[in-house]
Amino acid sequence: GYLIEKGKLNLALEYLIEDNQLKATNKVFLDQFDFGAKVESEEAISLPVKLAVALLKDGNGEIHLDIPVYGSLDDPQFSIGSVIWKVIRNLLVKAATSPFALLGAILGGSGDEDFSIVTFDYGTSRLNKAEQDKLLRMAKALQDRPALQVEVSGFVDPEQDPEGYREEALASKIKRLKYLDLVDAGELPEGFEEDNVVVSPEEYADYLWEVYKDEDFPKPRNFIGMTKKLPESEMEKLIYANTEVDDHDLEGLAQARALAVQNFLIEQGQLEKKRVFLKKPDITTAPDEETATRARAELGASVK
């Protein structure tokens, strides 16, 4: 356990009893609450109280809890204290298991937002607009909670990501060719990056043909022995079939996803570098929370 170093506790209690039915609200306000030295105690609980306090505190150092209590006074098992403790214990458990899900619930808004998961399109490590907006909201909350550190883990979907990886690899090669054409033609705007290249449908067929010809695998030949031009879908199919994706590639993709989140939180979210850590990816391990997609990064929290 920990000694309490400082803080003020204010309670606003409203209790209504009708026909031995209790309806109560317990508004708890903790101001500038901080723990002191760690102590040994038989009554201490093995839950992350310091992490929970760091999550619950707002930018002013205040903690606000609203704990409703309902029950029948005729029920011998009913106890106001046990109900309140159950709510507090659930908060502590949530802080331990899903700290950023708890943070999303604290901030509220349009439904409780889970900040613990950032999803990606299969095969990519690009953050879409929705995930960027979510990370910005999370970064703002973290700026108000300087005691919190972020740990980012990247994951892959072993079934879907390899196919997406092949598609992304082909798209990158096509973009690269157009980018080089723009460089050669002197038509590259200042500060323009390769990722910003847009290939029109009219251009796509020609660039696909160039990529296809350069690929190092057996291809159908015409009657004079030259590489035969095929329909777009067939060239794509052959390129995908001959693009090997191994565990090293998937591990790199998982790491790139974690790195994308870390860089965004530091550069756009304005968090200090020392607060955002990467965890080594393990593509054989399933994410902590099973959701619709495993193509994602997961965020955990710790206290400085």
ABEGO torsion letter per residue (X at the ends): XBBBABEBBBBBBBBBBBGGBBBBBBBBBBBGBBBBBBBBBAABBBBBAAAAAAAABBAAGBBBBBBBBBEBAABAABBAAAAAAAAAAAAAAAAAABAAAAAAAAAEEBEBBBAABBBBBBGBABBBAAAAAAAAAAAAAAAABAABBBBBBBBBBAAAAAAAAAAAAAAAAAAAAAAAAAAAAGABBBGBBAAABBBBAAAAAAAAAAAAAABBBBBBBBAAGBBBBBBAAAAAAAAAAABBBBAAAAAAAAAAAAAAAAAAAAAAAGBBAAABBBBBBBAABBBABBBABABBBBBBBBBX
